[in-house]
């Protein structure tokens, strides 16, 4: 048995023991395991079903890799539910429709918890999807005229990423942690850019809108739209980036499979899959 399998077995045993001490905890759903394999899966064993909400790309694809290659040997079976927005996955988690979700970074999660009072916990960052600005009209920000219209996400946690990126490339000044497009002063926005806020799933559709000069697109929508950060006119740095996507679960979670999934998301096999699937660097494994 490999080091990863030993670690996963120890985690599963520890979690099972903890759950037995909770008299009121409901047992997780299980499914019959496949026939015994070289990894040691027993025909008599049962797999713990973990219902996970995720964005289609790259999150669901990463989960599908884990489900097809690593999950059964670790004792779990993933039930992957895809979401096309950033609101419903947290609502589904809070209501108990899913056991965990995998689509968001820590700043967004913290903003959602502060706004909606979610009782959530989270794992370590799994991967980074750099935030980038695209234009169908201009090849660089040097060509973008004063007073240009810039489409940017309406959620604060991602909007600040765009503002800081504009500051890094010399387009804005004096951006602070609480800066928003509404609060920008003439001194902070010397080029007089006009910002149009919208949901990230809508912004990616505005790239060809003649009224939009530049659009900031979230990483997963960059991928789903077939774009590439190498074609962007500005992209945020990865080093020191706090926006790694992570696994999130309820504070009262009783499904031991969630901890096993968290471990698998950080496995060398998963990191290799991410690197091989997105060699352009649009998705970068962390840790």
N, C-alpha and C positions, 0 to 999 in steps of 0.2 A: 504493500500500500504506500502511495506517495505521500510527501509532506502535506500537500493540499488536502488529500483525502483524510489524513489523520486529524488535521486541524478542523475540518468540517464535521468529522465524527464527534470530536470532543465538544464542539459547539452544540451540535444537535442533542447530545446526551445531557449536557448542562441545562439547556433550555427545557428539555422534557422533564427533568427533575424539578425545575422551578415551577413549571405549570401544574405538576401534581400537587404542589402545596397550596394551590389556589382552588378552594372548594367551589367557588362560583364561576370559574372560568369555563367558557364553552370550548369544546374541543374543535380543532380545525378540521376542515373537510379533507378526506383522504381518498386516494384512488389506488386500485391494485397496481403493483409494480410490474414491470416487464419481466421476462424470463431472466435467469441469472446470466450475468455478463462477466467479462474479464475483470471488470472493476469490482466485482463482488456483490452486486445487487442480488438480493434473495427473492425468489418467486413468491415467498410467503410474506415479504415485507409490503408495506403500503407507503405510497408517496404522499407527502403533505402538499395539498394544493395551495398555491399562493396566487391570489388575484391581484394583478398589478396594472395600474393605469399608466399609459405612456404616450408621448408624442410618436407619430408614425416613424419619423426619421430624425435622429439616428437611434433614439431610445428603444423603440419596439424592435428594430433590427438587432440591436445588441442583446435584448432579452430573448429574442428568437434563437440567437446563437447559443446562449446559455441553456435554454430549454432543450435544444437539440443535441448539445454536446456535453454538458456538465451537470445538469439538474438531477437527472435520475440517479446517477452515481452518488449524489449528495443527499438523496432522499426527498426531493421536492419535484413538483410538477407545476409549471407556470401557466396560469390562465391570463393571457395578455389582452387587455382592453385598450384600444386606441382612441385617443382624443385629439381633436384638431384645434383646440384652443387652450388657453392657460387658466381658465376659471373652473371648468367642470371637473378636472382631475382632483382638485382639492375638495370640492363639494362632495364628490363620490367617496373620497376617503373619509371625510368627516361623518358621512351618513352610514358608513359601514358597508357600502356596496363593493368596495375593494379593500384589500389588506395593506396596500402600499401604492405609492406612485413614484414615477421616475420621469421627470420632465423639466424640473426647475432648479435654479441655483439658489444659494443661501440668501442673498439680499432680497430676492423676490419672495422666498418663503417667509422670511422675517417680516416683510411688509404685509403679507397676507395674514400672518398670525396676529400682528398688531391691529390690523383693520377688522378682522372677522373673529378673532378670539379662538382660532383653531388650537386644539391641544395635540400638537404634533411633535414628533422627534425625527431626527435625521441621521444619516450616516456620513461618511467622509466623501469628498468630491471624487467623482468617477472620471469625468472628462470635461474638457473646455470646448465650447463652440464659439470662436471669436465673433464679436459683433462687428458688422461692417456696413459701410455706406456705398450705395450703387447709384449710377446715373446712366440713363439712356442717351443723354445729351452731351456729357462732358467726360473727358478722359482723365482729368485730375481736378483737384480743388482749385488749382491756379486758374482754371478756365471758368469756374463757377462765378457768375457775376454778383455784385452787391445786390441785396434785396431778393436773392433767390429764394424759392419756396422749398423747404425741406420737410419731408414726411418723417415723423418719428413716433415711436410707440407711446401710448397714453399711460402706461403704468410707470410709476416713479422709479422703481428699481432698475428697469432697463433704460428709461429715458436718460438717467444720469450717466449711463455708459456712453450714450451718444454725445452728450454735452462735454464729457471729459475727453472723448476722442477728438472732438472739434477743438478743444482747448490745446490738446497735445500737438495738433498740426497747425496751430497758430490762427485759427478762425474765430475763436472766442477767448475771453479773458476772465480771470478771477472767478472761476467756477468753484462753488462750495458744495458740501455734501447735501445741502437742502435746496440747491438750485433746480429750477424747473424752467421750461420754455416760457411759462407765463410770468415768472418772476424776473427774467433777464432784463437788465438795464441796458441803456444805450452804450454805456461804457463796457459792459460785458459782451455786448453784441455789436461791435463797431461796424460790421459790414451790413447790418440791418437785415439779417436773414428773417424770413417769415416761416414760422414753424406750424405745421399742420399735424395734429395728434390723431391717432387712430389705433385700432387693435392691430397687433402684429400680423395676424392672419389676413388682414385687409391691406396693410401697407405693401406686402409683397406683390399684390395685384395692381398697385399704383405705379409700378416702375415705368410703364409705358404711357402713363397719363401725361398729356402735354402740359398740364398745369403744375406738375411736380418736376423739380429740377434734380433733386437728390432724395434718396429714400434710405433710411436705416432699416436693415433687415436682420431679424434674429436668426441665430445659427441654424436651428432646425428648419426654418422656412427657406433659408439659403439652399439647403440640401433638397427639400421637397420641390423647389422651383427649378432645380437643375442648374443653379448658379454656382459660382466658385469665388472664394475670397480673393483669389489671384486676379480676378477681373474687377474688383472693387476699387473705388477711388480713395478709400480710407478703411483701415481695419485695426482693431485694438490689439495691443500687445498681449501675449500669452503669459510671459514671465511675471509672477506676482499677481496675476489676475484672480480676484476673489469670486469669480462667477462660475466655478465648476458645478456641473449638474450632479445631483445626488439623489439617493433613495430616501423617501419620506414615509413614515408610518404614524399611526395614532399612538398617543402616550399610553393608552390602555390596551395595546396590542397583545394578544395571547397566542398568536400563530408563530411557532418556532421556526417556520420556514422563512420568515422575513429576515431573520438574522443570518440564515444560511445564504439567502439571495444576496444580502449585503456583502458577504464574504466572496461569493462568486463574482460579483461585479468588480472586485479588486484583484481577481486572480490574474496571473501572467497570461493565461490563455485568452481571457477577455481583452486585456491590453493589446496583445498581439493581433487579435481580430480587428480591433479599432484601427490600429496602425495600417494593417493590410487593406482594410475596406475603404479608408479615407486617407490615402497616401499624400494628398494635397495639403493636409494639415487643417482641413475644415473641422475635424473632430480630433482632439488630442487627449490621450489617456493621461490621468494624473497619478502621481505616487508610484 
